[in-house]
C-alpha cells in the first residue's frame, strides 16, 4: 500500500495540496484533491532536478 504525505507548504492555502509517496522506489506526486487522478513519477535524478527548478524560481507555480 502506498503511503502519502502532504507537503508542509500546502497546509496554508485552500486547494493547493500536494502529496508525495513515502514508501515507494520512485517518488510519486499527486494532487490531494484528486487522489485517483494522474500521478507524476520521478526517480531520484528527476526529483532532484524538479526541486532545483522550483527553488531557483524557474517554474510558474501560480
CORSULNOR-V321565 format. One record per helix or strand. SS is the DSSP state (H for helix, E for strand). FROM is the first residue (numbers start at 1). TO is the last residue. If there is no record, write none. Layout:
ss: {SS;SS}
from: {FROM;FROM}
to: {TO;TO}
//
This chain:
ss: {E;H;E;E;H;E;H}
from: {4;8;18;27;32;39;44}
to: {6;10;21;31;34;42;55}
//
